[in-house]
Amino acid sequence: MSKLMSGSGSLSLRVMTKFSLATLFGVMVLFSSVVSYPQSNPSSYVIGPEDVLSVTIFAGGKSEEQLDITVSSNGMINFPFLGQIRAEGLTVPKLVDLVTKPLAEDYFVNPQVIINIKEHKSKKVYITGAVEKPGLYPLDTATTLLELIAKAGGVNKERGHFAHILKGSVEELKDKNSETLDQLIEKKKTIKIDLRELLDQGMADRNIKLDPGDVIYIQPSAFSAAAQYKVYVLGKVKTPGAYEYQEGLTALDACVLAGGFDKYSAPNRTVITRRHEDGTVETLKVDLDLVKKGEEKDLLLKPGDRIYVPKSWF
């Protein structure tokens, strides 16, 4: 979904285009001094949905099977000879043990099964707000806040003074469609990072390590001004994030801007959350399946609307 940008010489200049030369120097100092976090032990990695596994089965001195397997959204894999097996929640060594025994009992003499994580897609963080490319990003290696900002194309001209980090809140943000991001920030205890200290002054201790499930909100200088021309598309679309508001934009249009619906989405249960100037929140429901068929009228969006496409029940 994005290319990793790390190290003192590889940070995109886009992160710094709005800063002075002193700012650039500060960030270079930050990169030279920040602690590097080692990649987690592959044997302890817990498999999750959307991870891609590389599988090789050796028996009788030759390779019997060699293929890549993607973990389904419900945590299952279709393993050679054995069929459907639940991989979610297992480490690679435990999965190897799970499949080796039945292969040895029914198919091969002394089989050797080699499984590696080819793509880490189940461990993700979500960044939004005043960045160029908001959305979900995989944590295939240990990642810091500054590295994630770089992955997201850097901060933009709307950047305010603070970043809010909501630990382990990705699923909460996706599943609780009655709550907007700003409501979660008000309700939950967040880690507040001063971006002036991180980006402008190069203070390495502000560059914290992120964990799977974290939500990072780069606060705009004036959220109300930013909301005047943004809509937010969340849930089971291909590219969740913030998109430019245009007059006449509809719910279906916004989902198309977000790359369309994911394979396991439920457009018929789409929810739009709208915050009014008096602070009240309105929840609107629309069946985008019927909208696509021309059997239901699409909903016109307003600036700041949040569109949530839930996961299918099937």
Secondary structure, 3 states (H helix, E strand, C coil): CCCCCCCCCCCCHHHCCCCCHHHHHHHHHHHHHCCCCCCCCHHHCECCCCCEEEEEEEECCEEEEEEEEECCCCCEEEECCCEEEECCCCEHHHHHHHHHHHHHHHCCCCCEEEEEEEECCCCEEEEEECECCCEEEECCCCCEHHHHHHHCCCECCCEEEEEEEECCCHHHHHHCCCCCHHHHHHHCCCEEEEHHHHHHCCCHHHCCECCCCCEEEEEECCHHHHHCCEEEEEECECCCEEEECCCCCEHHHHHHHCCCECCCECHHHEEEEEECCCCCEEEEEECHHHHHCCCCCCCECCCCCEEEECECCC
